[in-house]
């Protein structure tokens, strides 16, 4: 496993830290209380389990210091908003934060995060993290603002029993986008009442729509969002239009959930706890973490998942090399810039991400490990039958552009997706609207047109 994990992190994991809202109690102005903010929503309860354990461990070794946990019950988009609001005031800002990787540089720019280099230099466990995984929490200044908890890949989950009933071959590995549409159309014709294919789309799904949906298409074309060599964003690409075109076909042909269902913020929970286990959805474009809901100890155990559900790599548009594609991200723990007790904040982070806690979390949340001693432990590799497949995708995976502007650009991608899925714009019109918005965000000099 270690070589596969080293490959995924070496491509360039970006990292961030997150936080949330709400939660009364002691404020960060008190140095004997540290506030820890994280997401707890739907089927994602593994982080809360970890934080509850670490709180007990930490308080037993740090007498006089209290950990105030602030679990945020919110979707990703609402969670990021609440994080920003929380960080604006010293009285509410968390000492330790959990956040999606793509937010890190914008949060550093906003002044929410504190560098941890001095603390990391004294932490012996830091040497266990893959060298390039350490880039996960880097800011533009080269300092480290977050420590990676794990990474992931994305692919097609499909119900083998439904495929067999529809007369489709199992195992299934589509070679082109057209193959996915063909399978979805067959499901629709042969199995009325079954949703053929889910692809996340629209503003309600936030970054999930951009990364699990649009970018899984775009990075399977000949185009990308950003030219790293020239440090310019790309406008007018055929791949962008084709990706929106595929999305439009899926929705206009009734191969996906209805737009109303797709724009429900809770659809991810519905898919994991109802549609897939109950045989109501045939194909789901989703992440390696999906099985974390179904394993023993998950929020919705499904003992049969490993025999019912198959996994297939997402093919490139026309089957061109390398034949398949994926996207990788990850989450980190980071230290708040307004913390009054940064040593305690770092001690909490180092406790949460020691070997034992990292192993437990990576297995429970179906994460690809970023610690060498975890990824090389036989018990990790044996814990989940899907780990080997999803780790094998690291050789074809891609990462989101690591810029402070990316969150704003992602939002406009979601707008384009939603306008196409609801038939408000054609793919060409939506792409043109996006191009205009892109120039407004980064400036014409930072855009290259194709």
C-alpha positions in Angstrom: 0.0 0.0 0.0 2.8 2.4 0.8 3.9 2.9 -2.8 0.4 3.6 -3.9 -0.2 6.1 -1.1 3.2 7.8 -1.9 2.0 8.2 -5.5 -1.2 9.9 -4.6 0.4 12.4 -2.2 3.3 13.1 -4.4 1.1 14.5 -7.2 0.2 17.4 -4.9 -2.4 17.0 -2.2 -3.7 20.4 -1.2 -4.9 20.9 2.2 -7.0 23.0 4.4 -8.7 23.2 7.7 -12.1 23.6 8.7 -14.4 24.9 11.3 -17.9 25.6 11.9 -20.4 27.6 13.7 -22.6 27.6 16.5 -21.7 26.0 19.8 -21.9 28.2 22.9 -19.7 27.8 26.0 -16.3 29.1 26.7 -14.6 31.3 24.1 -11.1 31.1 22.7 -10.2 34.1 24.8 -9.6 31.7 27.7 -6.2 29.9 27.5 -7.4 27.0 29.7 -10.1 26.0 27.2 -9.4 25.1 23.6 -12.3 25.0 21.1 -12.3 22.3 18.4 -14.6 22.8 15.4 -15.5 20.1 12.9 -18.3 18.8 10.7 -20.8 16.2 11.8 -23.5 15.7 9.2 -25.6 12.9 7.8 -23.6 9.7 7.6 -20.4 11.4 8.4 -20.0 10.7 12.1 -16.5 9.3 12.1 -14.9 12.6 12.8 -17.1 13.1 15.9 -16.2 9.7 17.1 -12.5 10.6 16.8 -12.8 14.0 18.4 -14.7 12.5 21.4 -11.9 10.0 22.0 -9.1 12.5 21.5 -10.9 14.9 24.0 -10.7 12.2 26.7 -7.1 11.3 25.8 -6.0 14.9 25.8 -7.7 16.0 29.0 -6.2 13.1 30.9 -2.7 14.3 30.0 -3.3 18.0 30.1 -4.7 18.7 33.5 -6.3 22.1 33.8 -7.1 22.4 30.1 -10.6 21.7 28.8 -11.5 20.8 25.3 -14.8 22.3 24.0 -16.0 20.3 21.0 -18.1 22.2 18.4 -19.6 19.6 16.0 -21.2 21.5 13.2 -24.4 19.9 11.7 -24.3 21.4 8.2 -23.7 20.5 4.6 -20.3 21.3 3.2 -21.3 24.7 1.7 -23.0 25.8 4.9 -20.2 24.4 7.0 -17.6 26.6 5.1 -19.8 29.7 5.6 -20.2 29.0 9.3 -16.4 28.5 9.6 -15.8 31.9 8.1 -18.3 33.5 10.4 -16.7 31.7 13.4 -13.2 32.9 12.5 -14.1 36.6 12.2 -14.2 37.1 16.0 -11.6 36.1 18.6 -14.5 35.1 21.0 -15.8 32.5 18.6 -12.7 31.5 16.5 -11.7 27.8 17.1 -8.3 26.8 18.3 -8.3 23.7 16.1 -10.2 23.4 12.8 -11.1 20.7 10.3 -11.6 21.8 6.6 -11.6 20.6 3.1 -8.2 21.0 1.3 -9.2 23.5 -1.2 -10.0 26.1 1.5 -6.5 26.3 3.0 -4.8 29.0 0.9 -7.9 31.3 1.0 -8.1 30.8 4.8 -4.4 31.6 5.2 -5.0 34.7 3.1 -7.9 35.7 5.3 -5.7 35.4 8.4 -7.6 32.5 10.0 -4.8 30.0 10.3 -1.5 29.9 12.3 1.7 28.3 11.0 2.8 25.2 12.8 6.3 24.8 11.6 8.0 25.4 15.0 5.7 22.8 16.6 6.1 20.2 13.8 9.9 20.5 14.0 9.7 19.0 17.5 7.1 16.3 16.7 8.8 13.0 16.0 5.7 11.6 14.3 6.1 14.2 11.5 8.7 12.0 9.9 6.0 9.3 9.4 4.0 11.5 7.0 4.9 11.0 3.4 7.1 13.9 2.4 4.8 15.3 -0.3 1.8 14.7 1.9 3.3 17.4 4.1 2.5 19.8 1.2 -1.2 19.3 2.0 -1.2 22.2 4.5 1.2 24.6 2.9 0.3 28.2 2.4 1.7 30.4 -0.4 4.4 31.5 2.0 5.8 27.9 2.2 4.8 27.5 5.9 2.7 24.6 7.1 -0.8 25.4 8.3 -2.5 22.0 8.4 -1.7 18.3 9.0 -3.3 15.9 6.6 -5.7 13.3 8.0 -5.9 11.2 4.8 -6.7 11.4 1.1 -9.2 9.8 -1.3 -10.0 8.9 -4.9 -13.3 8.8 -6.8 -14.9 6.2 -9.1 -18.1 4.6 -10.2 -20.0 2.5 -7.6 -22.5 0.1 -9.2 -25.0 -2.4 -8.0 -24.0 -5.8 -9.4 -27.5 -7.3 -8.6 -29.3 -4.6 -10.6 -26.8 -5.0 -13.5 -27.4 -8.7 -13.6 -31.2 -8.2 -13.6 -30.8 -5.7 -16.5 -28.7 -8.1 -18.5 -25.5 -6.0 -18.1 -22.1 -7.6 -17.8 -20.6 -7.9 -14.4 -17.9 -7.0 -13.6 -18.4 -3.8 -15.4 -15.7 -1.4 -16.7 -16.9 1.3 -19.1 -14.3 2.5 -21.6 -15.9 5.8 -22.6 -18.5 8.2 -21.4 -20.8 6.7 -24.0 -20.6 3.3 -22.3 -21.9 4.9 -19.1 -24.8 6.4 -20.9 -25.5 3.0 -22.6 -25.6 1.2 -19.3 -27.8 3.9 -17.7 -30.3 3.8 -20.6 -30.4 0.0 -20.3 -31.2 0.3 -16.6 -33.9 2.8 -17.3 -35.5 0.5 -19.9 -35.2 -2.8 -18.1 -35.7 -1.7 -14.4 -38.5 0.9 -14.1 -38.4 2.7 -10.7 -34.6 2.4 -10.4 -32.6 5.6 -10.8 -29.9 4.7 -13.4 -27.1 7.1 -12.5 -26.2 9.7 -10.0 -23.7 12.5 -10.6 -23.6 15.4 -8.1 -24.6 18.7 -9.6 -25.7 22.2 -8.7 -25.0 24.8 -6.0 -26.8 22.8 -3.3 -24.0 20.1 -3.5 -21.2 22.7 -3.3 -17.7 21.4 -3.8 -19.1 17.9 -4.1 -20.7 18.9 -7.4 -17.5 20.5 -8.7 -15.1 17.8 -7.7 -17.2 14.5 -7.7 -19.2 15.7 -10.7 -17.7 18.2 -13.1 -14.0 17.7 -12.5 -14.4 13.9 -12.8 -15.6 14.7 -16.4 -13.3 17.6 -17.3 -10.1 15.8 -16.3 -11.1 12.9 -18.5 -11.0 15.2 -21.5 -7.9 16.7 -23.1 -8.5 19.9 -21.1 -8.1 21.1 -17.5 -9.2 24.1 -15.4 -5.8 25.6 -14.9 -2.4 25.7 -16.7 0.1 25.3 -13.9 3.1 26.1 -16.1 1.7 29.6 -17.1 -0.2 30.0 -13.9 -3.3 30.9 -15.9 -6.9 29.8 -15.8 -8.3 28.2 -19.0 -11.4 29.6 -20.7 -13.3 28.5 -23.8 -12.1 24.8 -23.8 -14.0 22.2 -25.6 -13.6 19.9 -22.7 -15.5 22.3 -20.5 -18.4 22.4 -22.9 -18.3 18.6 -23.4 -18.4 18.0 -19.7 -21.5 20.2 -19.4 -22.9 18.5 -22.4 -22.6 15.1 -20.8 -24.3 16.5 -17.7 -27.1 17.9 -19.8 -27.7 14.5 -21.6 -27.9 12.7 -18.3 -30.6 15.0 -16.9 -32.5 15.6 -20.1 -32.8 11.9 -20.8 -34.1 11.1 -17.4 -31.0 9.0 -16.4 -30.3 10.8 -13.2 -32.3 11.8 -10.1 -34.7 14.6 -10.9 -33.3 18.1 -10.6 -35.4 18.6 -7.5 -33.8 15.5 -5.9 -30.4 16.5 -7.0 -30.7 19.9 -5.5 -31.7 18.5 -2.1 -28.8 19.1 0.2 -29.4 15.8 1.9 -29.1 13.7 -1.3 -25.7 12.3 -0.3 -27.2 10.9 2.9 -30.2 9.5 1.0 -27.9 7.8 -1.5 -25.7 6.1 1.1 -28.4 5.1 3.6 -31.4 4.4 1.3 -31.0 4.3 -2.5 -27.9 2.1 -2.7 -28.7 -0.4 0.1 -32.3 -0.6 -1.0 -31.4 -1.2 -4.7 -33.0 2.1 -5.9 -29.9 3.5 -7.6 -27.7 1.5 -10.1 -24.6 3.7 -10.6 -23.2 6.3 -8.3 -20.2 8.5 -9.2 -18.7 9.0 -5.7 -15.7 8.7 -3.4 -13.6 6.0 -1.8 -15.1 7.0 1.6 -18.6 5.7 0.6 -18.2 2.3 2.3 -17.4 4.0 5.6 -21.2 4.3 6.1 -21.7 0.6 5.6 -18.9 -1.1 7.4 -19.4 -2.5 10.9 -19.4 0.5 13.2 -20.5 2.8 10.4 -23.6 5.0 10.7 -25.7 2.7 8.5 -24.1 -0.8 8.6 -24.9 -2.9 5.5 -23.2 -6.3 5.8 -23.8 -7.2 2.2 -22.3 -4.1 0.6 -19.0 -5.8 -0.4 -20.8 -8.4 -2.4 -23.6 -6.2 -3.8 -21.6 -3.2 -4.8 -18.9 -3.2 -7.5 -16.4 -0.4 -8.3 -15.3 0.7 -11.8 -12.8 3.4 -12.7 -14.2 6.5 -14.4 -13.3 6.3 -18.1 -11.8 9.1 -20.1 -14.2 10.8 -22.6 -13.3 8.6 -25.6 -11.1 6.0 -24.0 -8.0 8.0 -24.7 -4.9 7.4 -22.6 -4.5 6.8 -19.7 -8.0 5.2 -20.1 -9.4 6.3 -16.7 -9.3 9.3 -14.4 -9.9 10.3 -10.8 -9.8 13.2 -8.4 -8.1 13.4 -5.0 -8.5 15.7 -2.1 -8.3 15.4 1.6 -8.8 17.1 4.9 -6.5 18.4 7.6 -6.4 19.6 11.1 -5.1 23.1 11.6 -4.5 25.7 14.2 -6.5 28.9 14.5 -4.6 32.2 14.4 -6.6 33.6 17.3 -5.9 30.7 19.6 -4.6 31.9 23.1 -3.0 28.5 23.8 -1.3 27.4 20.6 0.8 24.7 22.3 -2.3 23.1 23.6 -4.0 23.4 20.2 -1.0 21.6 18.6 -0.9 19.0 21.3 -4.5 18.2 20.5 -3.7 17.9 16.8 -0.7 15.7 17.4 -2.8 13.4 19.7 -5.6 13.2 17.1 -3.1 12.2 14.3 -0.8 9.8 16.1 -0.5 6.3 14.6 -3.3 4.7 16.6 -5.9 7.4 16.1 -4.9 7.9 12.4 -5.3 4.2 11.8 -8.7 4.1 13.5 -10.0 7.1 11.6 -8.6 6.1 8.2 -10.3 2.7 8.5 -13.6 4.0 9.9 -13.8 6.8 7.3 -12.4 4.7 4.4 -9.5 7.1 3.9 -6.3 6.4 2.0 -3.6 6.7 4.7 -0.9 9.4 4.5 1.2 8.0 7.4 3.8 5.4 6.4 3.4 3.4 9.5 -0.4 3.2 9.0 -0.4 2.4 5.2 2.3 -0.3 5.8 0.4 -1.9 8.7 -1.3 -5.2 7.5 -4.4 -4.6 9.5 -5.1 -1.4 7.6 -4.9 -3.1 4.2 -7.2 -5.9 5.3 -9.8 -3.7 6.9 -11.8 -2.8 3.8 -12.1 -4.8 0.5 -12.4 -1.6 -1.5 -9.1 -0.1 -0.3 -6.9 -1.8 -2.9 -9.2 -0.7 -5.8 -9.4 3.0 -4.8 -5.7 3.1 -4.0 -4.9 1.8 -7.5 -6.5 4.9 -9.0 -3.7 7.1 -7.6 -1.7 6.6 -10.8 -4.4 8.4 -12.8 -5.6 10.9 -10.2 -5.7 14.7 -10.4 -5.9 17.5 -7.9 -7.7 20.8 -7.8 -5.7 24.0 -8.5 -4.0 25.1 -5.3 -4.9 28.8 -5.5 -6.7 31.2 -3.2 -9.2 32.0 -6.0 -10.3 28.4 -6.5 -13.3 28.5 -4.0 -14.8 31.3 -5.9 -14.2 29.7 -9.3 -15.7 26.4 -8.0 -18.9 28.3 -7.1 -19.2 29.5 -10.7 -18.7 25.9 -12.0 -21.7 24.9 -9.8 -23.7 27.7 -11.3 -22.9 26.5 -14.8 -23.8 22.9 -13.9 -27.1 23.9 -12.3 -28.1 26.1 -15.3 -27.6 23.1 -17.6 -29.2 20.4 -15.5 -32.3 22.6 -15.1 -32.3 23.5 -18.9 -32.0 27.2 -18.2 -28.9 27.4 -20.5 -27.3 25.2 -23.1 -23.8 23.9 -22.4 -22.3 26.5 -24.7 -24.2 29.3 -23.0 -23.3 28.1 -19.5 -19.6 27.8 -20.5 -19.7 31.4 -21.9 -21.2 32.7 -18.7 -18.5 30.9 -16.7 -15.8 32.4 -18.8 -17.0 35.9 -18.1 -17.2 35.1 -14.4 -13.7 33.6 -14.4 -12.2 36.8 -15.8 -14.1 38.8 -13.2 -12.5 36.8 -10.5 -8.9 36.5 -11.6 -8.6 39.3 -14.2 -8.2 39.0 -18.0 -4.4 38.8 -17.7 -4.7 35.5 -15.7 -6.9 33.8 -18.2 -5.8 31.9 -21.4 -8.5 31.4 -24.0 -8.8 28.3 -26.2 
